[in-house]
Amino acid sequence: MASFSTYNSSFNTDFCLQLAYRVLQKQTEKGSNFVASPLSLHIILSLVAAGSKGKTLEQLLSFLGSESKDELNSLSSQFLSRLRHAEGTKSGGPNLSFVNGAWVEKTFGLKTSFEEIVKNVYKSQIEAVDFKNKAEEVAQEVNSWVENATNGLIRHIVPSGSLIPRTRLVLANALYFKGAWDKRFDSSMTETRSFNLLNGENVKVPFMTSKRCGSYYYRSFQNHFNSFENYKVLSIPYQCGSNPFKFAMYFFLPHGKHGLPNLIHTLNSNPRFLNQNFELQREEISELWIPKFKFSYNVEAEKAMKELGLTLPFMPGELTEVSDSFSSHKLHVSKILHKAFVEVDEEGTEAAACTIVSAIQCCASVAMPKISFVADHPFIFMIREETSKAVFFIGAVLNPLLDS
């Protein structure tokens, strides 16, 4: 079996990162915080691809960066098996889990080939349910499953009325992460400071710091000819123990207080920006202040996917690998619901994400003498697995006081 790092070089989450960047840009214009999981979105779209054929499958494979359905399933299987191995390792590393689930209309039935992929590749539990007569009860069941899988962090992702009698299949996944900083912040040193908003106002929020002149992985990017490339990066690792996964949280801070839109432009121009090796150097940080924050974000992702060109899964015709039902040609994706949560404090980070797909039938750097990292204005963050460069979460803090 290929090594995890080799495997992930083909596990292409570019489309889901582009999707996150697009939504992030819209949230920035509103002055709102944002968090999402490209990994969660990628896995759910891989499941949709498993039930597709023809032009729909070709479009999904193109956007998901795979040559074939078999390759996509193989890559997903390898990734999920490593995650499950990490879940069962009592190694002193992050508390990590990733689970998939499926709910199918009991009168609809799944193709044996699709059912085997759902069960064996994506390790999903499959429940036969009564969408026709008990859609609201099924929605409550899905919500309970998500709440349990995310340790209570994500609730009510499926709104009342969103599952209808014509629903035939719901696919879901849930990602949970809780990691302790390798070097924790001293809560006795936390103090209230000003955070500058994009609209020119400022708010008072609690900022974390560490003992003066701490050593961190850091780099400053300065381009006098391109204002989009002026930002600094700080990486803070999580405790990993003997866990094969090595996680870190990255903070991307624009040099200018109103530089976040320019940084988002940089992300949009290079989908793999967050997967790169930033070549950070161990530096003594003379002044470090990072705000505490806690918020969630939810989005109906299908609109943004269509805007990026992924359209065919939302049209009836080619999700026929899901079921042998005579009406399976009418099956199409109706909604993709995504919700994520993140909390950062002195101890570490707790984060969760869930993605739901419902399918219905249609009716007919240079060394500086003094280095500081004061995140007192809007910035981007990500939680990444360092061996594979897989981005588990991406987000932006525009106002640390804004909660879910």
Secondary structure, 3 states (H helix, E strand, C coil): CCCHHHHHCCCCCHHHHHHHHHHHHHHHHHCCCEEECHHHHHHHHHHHHHCCCHHHHHHHHHHHCCCCHHHHHHHHHHHHHHHHHHHCCCCCCCEEEEEEEEEEECCCCCCHHHHHHHHHHCCEEEEEECHHHHHHHHHHHHHHHHHHHCCCCCCCCCCCCCCCCCEEEEEEEEEEEEEEECCCCCHHHCEEEEEECCCCCEEEEEEECCCCCEEEEEEEECCCCCHHHCEEEEEEEECCCCCCCCEEEEEEEECCCCCHHHHHHHHHHCCCHHHCCCCCEEEEECEEEEECEEEEEEEECHHHHHHCCCCHHHCCCCCCCCCCCCCHHHEEEEEEEEEEEEEECCCEEEEEEEEEEEEEECCCCCCCCCCEEECCCCEEEEEEECCCCEEEEEEEECCCCCCC
